[in-house]
Amino acid sequence: MSQQTILIVEDEPKIASLLQDYLQAQGGYATRVLDRGDTVLASVRHDPPALVLLDLMLPGLDGIEVCKQIRAESALPIIMVTARVEEIDRLLGLELGADDYICKPFSPREVVARVKAVLRRTEFEAAGKPDLVIDEGRFTASYRGQVLNLTPVEFALLRTLSGQAGRVFSRDQLMNEMYSDYRVVSDRAVDTHIKNLRRKLQAVGEGEELIESVYGLGYRFVG
């Protein structure tokens, strides 16, 4: 089986080199690098990669415009890299259709994990086999064919987070989903339920981290 290629579009040589090293060593991917936005579309057309890791701020053409160009022609997986938190909603919106985003500064290991998660999700979708199946009528959820033994609160959390994968939900927003009667509970109650839900997902997902903590903001589903 040939290696999957990740196209890294990054104009800072040190960051591009770091990403290459980790994607090759930790992910087993082939990589190629571009440092200008206005060269991406031609490269994608000529030799389509498995995924594009796309910086937002680029010379020639910014990442938003590059993403629009790619999306006009292809469903190729795209992960945006940005230091501009205010752009996140646009990056994941219907207008652009990015599959995920990563905020600078980032951990290279996190990038590898995100790349793997997006590729895995898109591969299952292409095969018509979603990783996560939620049956609201039966009040059940399964991951990779295995039923998850969830409490009602855990089910509500998973349904909410996975329903808008990539979106960050605050603890207050999640509490409203956990308890329909809007009872007053501690923020820590959310953390406890998230911890238990993560454990159950990891038990059937080979240790994958599908629910990510976003410091100071809340949680998001990245599986």
ChimeraX attribute file (.defattr): number of C-alpha atoms within 10 A of each C-alpha:
attribute: neighborCount
match mode: 1-to-1
recipient: residues
	/A:1	3
	/A:2	6
	/A:3	11
	/A:4	15
	/A:5	19
	/A:6	21
	/A:7	24
	/A:8	24
	/A:9	25
	/A:10	25
	/A:11	17
	/A:12	11
	/A:13	12
	/A:14	10
	/A:15	13
	/A:16	17
	/A:17	14
	/A:18	11
	/A:19	22
	/A:20	22
	/A:21	17
	/A:22	16
	/A:23	23
	/A:24	16
	/A:25	12
	/A:26	13
	/A:27	17
	/A:28	14
	/A:29	20
	/A:30	18
	/A:31	20
	/A:32	14
	/A:33	19
	/A:34	17
	/A:35	18
	/A:36	19
	/A:37	24
	/A:38	17
	/A:39	14
	/A:40	24
	/A:41	15
	/A:42	11
	/A:43	13
	/A:44	17
	/A:45	12
	/A:46	9
	/A:47	10
	/A:48	16
	/A:49	19
	/A:50	19
	/A:51	23
	/A:52	26
	/A:53	23
	/A:54	27
	/A:55	27
	/A:56	24
	/A:57	19
	/A:58	19
	/A:59	13
	/A:60	12
	/A:61	15
	/A:62	16
	/A:63	26
	/A:64	21
	/A:65	14
	/A:66	23
	/A:67	25
	/A:68	15
	/A:69	14
	/A:70	21
	/A:71	17
	/A:72	10
	/A:73	10
	/A:74	12
	/A:75	13
	/A:76	18
	/A:77	21
	/A:78	24
	/A:79	24
	/A:80	22
	/A:81	24
	/A:82	21
	/A:83	15
	/A:84	11
	/A:85	12
	/A:86	9
	/A:87	13
	/A:88	21
	/A:89	14
	/A:90	13
	/A:91	24
	/A:92	20
	/A:93	13
	/A:94	9
	/A:95	12
	/A:96	20
	/A:97	18
	/A:98	25
	/A:99	22
	/A:100	22
	/A:101	25
	/A:102	20
	/A:103	15
	/A:104	12
	/A:105	9
	/A:106	12
	/A:107	12
	/A:108	17
	/A:109	14
	/A:110	11
	/A:111	21
	/A:112	19
	/A:113	19
	/A:114	20
	/A:115	23
	/A:116	17
	/A:117	18
	/A:118	19
	/A:119	19
	/A:120	15
	/A:121	20
	/A:122	18
	/A:123	14
	/A:124	15
	/A:125	12
	/A:126	10
	/A:127	9
	/A:128	9
	/A:129	14
	/A:130	16
	/A:131	18
	/A:132	18
	/A:133	17
	/A:134	18
	/A:135	10
	/A:136	11
	/A:137	6
	/A:138	7
	/A:139	12
	/A:140	16
	/A:141	19
	/A:142	17
	/A:143	17
	/A:144	15
	/A:145	13
	/A:146	14
	/A:147	15
	/A:148	18
	/A:149	14
	/A:150	18
	/A:151	14
	/A:152	13
	/A:153	17
	/A:154	20
	/A:155	20
	/A:156	20
	/A:157	21
	/A:158	23
	/A:159	17
	/A:160	18
	/A:161	20
	/A:162	19
	/A:163	12
	/A:164	14
	/A:165	17
	/A:166	22
	/A:167	20
	/A:168	19
	/A:169	19
	/A:170	16
	/A:171	18
	/A:172	14
	/A:173	12
	/A:174	19
	/A:175	22
	/A:176	15
	/A:177	18
	/A:178	22
	/A:179	14
	/A:180	9
	/A:181	8
	/A:182	10
	/A:183	10
	/A:184	9
	/A:185	11
	/A:186	11
	/A:187	13
	/A:188	10
	/A:189	13
	/A:190	21
	/A:191	15
	/A:192	11
	/A:193	16
	/A:194	20
	/A:195	13
	/A:196	14
	/A:197	22
	/A:198	20
	/A:199	15
	/A:200	17
	/A:201	25
	/A:202	16
	/A:203	11
	/A:204	16
	/A:205	17
	/A:206	8
	/A:207	12
	/A:208	17
	/A:209	18
	/A:210	20
	/A:211	22
	/A:212	16
	/A:213	16
	/A:214	12
	/A:215	7
	/A:216	7
	/A:217	11
	/A:218	18
	/A:219	22
	/A:220	21
	/A:221	20
	/A:222	23
	/A:223	22
